[in-house]
Amino acid sequence: MRRSMRNRRCPWLAPLVVLGCALACGGAARAQLDVNLGGLDEVNAEGYLLPLRGALSSSLASGTFRTGYIPSDGFHFSIGVEAMSVGFDDEDRLFKPSNPPGFVASEDRQVPTVIGDTKSVTVAGEGGTERPFPGGFDMEYLVLAAPELRIGSYLGTRAILRYIVVELGDADLGDLSLFGIGAEHSLSQYVPTLPFHAAAGVMYQSFKIGDVLSSSLIQLRVTGSRPVAQYLEPYVGVGYDSFALKGEYTYKVEGQDTDIELELDRESSLHAVVGVNLHLGGFTIHSEYNLAAESGVTVGFGFGR
Amino acid sequence: MRTTAAGTWIVGLLGAVILLGAGCFPIPQIEEKVVELVATSAVSAEFQAQGVINLHEDEVTIAFGDSLDLGGILSDAGIDPDEVISISFAGASYEVLVPDTVPNRRIENGTVTVARDGPAAPTDLITGFSAPVVVTGYEQTVVMEPLGVAVIDGLLQDVLQAVKAGQAPPNTVVTFGVSGEAHPIDQPSTFTWRLKLYVSVVGQQELDLVGF
């Protein structure tokens, strides 16, 4: 029953919306995340989820600001899709667990994080006790994709919107959703002699996986770009990302369900980006490399300017 | 904006490199993977010291298999009993539920034994245990004795086999015996405490996950 529901949903879901997020690839995976968290106390749940913090932060903060050119006035819009990828480091696959209630480890052993190996790891304890820790979802990358709308301009300012909700059919856990709203404002309009276009931007995004994970990102960015050779527009940007990740789950022991609201320390990081737009009439494709909490590549395309 | 020829080449080269980099964008594909998950639960035994002086001794018998409800644990976690990889005793904790009113009251040299219903003699599960009995809301982890752990592990294996066979687990009634010295001496002790035994179950599920 569980598998048949999953098989109906994934084939269209994975390529279209949330390409690489294994956690979001169907009710069963997310339900299993809920089970795995439910067997972990708060401290170990934090260690289990920690790799997602930097990866989600970097993914969401990518592809948002791609030009320093903001028309001063007039109606302009573009609509497109952004696909953001972040690779995980090998050291993100394991963490050193703390002793959960009732357990005293007799060995020093690392266990999988949420992106680690799918096999559980059992830690030996005093007196012959054993405490297994759950496997991960074996993720090398986190890849998110979302539609995006840009609309302007008024006094050299335009708005950016990202929004998507995907019903994954798991009534207990709810849906996957991404919402983002931001604005970018032309700086070069104030300095006409500047040899390139420059803009400053701010954006807020929230990303939720059912009732289990919720996150929010605030980013500030200054972007500079300069058109060359008619079609190409390279750009660079520097900025600041501030990301919060929260997990909510039920810690289940002996019929006593304890609701845990786990808030990981906010991740704040500098963000540098270098990329290029390729303009082909009203169609634009772009690619960029991001250096932030985690590094990654973002590609996208859109219609309009 | 004017661009020098060298600048154009440099920027163009940069753009080409980045576009080539886009070719490295990971392309996901759906893969079937077996993922191991862990569900936890616990079984408790409550003890009452009622006006005892110097030596606290008590005995509590519980239906371990019923209290554990392994079938319910597996059902909640979505694990098919045939997909259970292991079940294990993960340790125990001590918690005062109703505190003693005597300040600084402690139990020292505490011992907990375990015996399955039947002819088996009690086996030490915890020895040399000391703890205050005036503080509530705090779980103190206790160190287990290997022989007692083996008794609980044997019981868990029987419960698992019964659940896999769709039968009621046999002989899962367990008696815990406790003894310990109450300090300060020669004053009546009244408190309630709980021994919580933690159990972990490892199961597996085959999921369609995204690979690269």
Interface residues (C-beta under 8 A of the other chain):
Chain A: R2 R3 R6 N7 C10 P11 A14 P15 L19 G20 C21 A22 C25 G26 A28 A29 A31 Q32 V35 N36 G38 G39 A83 S85 G87 N99 P100 P101 G102 F103 V104 T118 K119 S120 T122 G125 E126 G127 G128 T129 E130 R131 P132 F133 P134 G135 G136 F137 D138 M139 E140 Y141 V143 P195 F196 R226 P227 V228 A229 L232 P234 K252 V253 E254 G255 V274 G275 V276 L278 S287 E288 Y289 V297 V299
Chain B: M1 T3 G7 T8 V11 G12 L14 G15 I18 L19 G21 A22 C24 F25 P26 P28 I30 K33 V34 V35 E36 L37 V38 A39 T40 S41 A42 V43 S44 S67 D69 D76 A77 G78 I85 S86 S88 F89 A90 G91 A92 S93 E139 T141 V142 V143 M144 E145 P146 G148 V149 A150 D153 K196 L197 Y198 S200 V202 Q205 E206 L207 D208 L209 V210 G211 F212
